[in-house]
Amino acid sequence: MRKQVTAKKGAPPKGIYSAAIMASGPMVFVSGQGPVDQAGEFQFGSFEEQAKLTFDNVTTLLQAAGTSWEHVVKVGVFLADLGNFAEMNDIYKKYLTEPYPARTTVQAVLPPQMAIEVDCIAVIPEE
């Protein structure tokens, strides 16, 4: 379903991500999620609070699609401030395990006060 790809001549990852992941089966593509509560209201607390709510929102969508973080093959993380990169990694490790998905993390212009947005692609396991 999901397999890490390594290249003998390639550079190893320098963080908690895989350089490449192979996947098969039906997939779900989760649009960018942010720190929005169930009522649809932004919650602009600390970076940690925003990040946890954002990852929880992705978790909810993955579960609704019949999958989980265990089956995620690609993650996009958009940070308003790359100074939050280390803290994001600490939170990220609470949701994902090895082999880590392929990941891109970039600084982005987000709506005012929004510190993080996360999207992903996951395989839906066969029953």
Secondary structure, DSSP 8 states (H G I E B T S, - for coil): -EEEE--TTS---SSSS-SEEEE-S-EEEEEEE-SB-TTS-B----HHHHHHHHHHHHHHHHHHTT--GGGEEEEEEEES-GGGHHHHHHHHHHH--SS--EEEEEE---STT--EEEEEEEE----
